[in-house]
Amino acid sequence: MKQMEMGELNKITEAIIGAAIEVHKHLGPGLLESAYRECLKYELLQRGHIALQEVPLPLTYKGLKLDCGYRLDLVVNDAVIVEVKSVSDIAPIHEAQLLSYLKISGGKLGLLFNFNVKVLKHGGIKRLAN
């Protein structure tokens, strides 16, 4: 992952949050995570960002590179990891998952979205830093 200044990362996360709010306005709650992920990717691409979906994340253990099947929902501008959920509530395990992804990848910042809420900006967005 690219190492960027926090100011630049903040601008990217603001853009991602804006795109996610746009997707949620159009789709509302209740769909599968894959639908939100695909629409969020489209929205980010339309706004001029680089958004890669289902990015493989290998795990290195004691110098051994393992393919454990981890996939990052979205990586935006090679700097911010986005994890998409559609659940009744964000649980501590969801935050732990994103923090682990940040640690393994060397990323600084991640966003966790829960699209299964009435209003995304009221409880559907978590920003986590490594």
Buried (B, 14 or more C-beta within 10 A) or exposed (E): BEEBEEEEBEEBBEBBBEBBBBBBEEBEBEBEBEBBBBBBBEBBEEEEBEBBBEBEBEEEEEEEEEEEEBEBBBBBBEBBBBBBBBEEEBEEEBBEBBBBBBEBBEBBBBBBBBBBBEEBEEEBBBBBEB
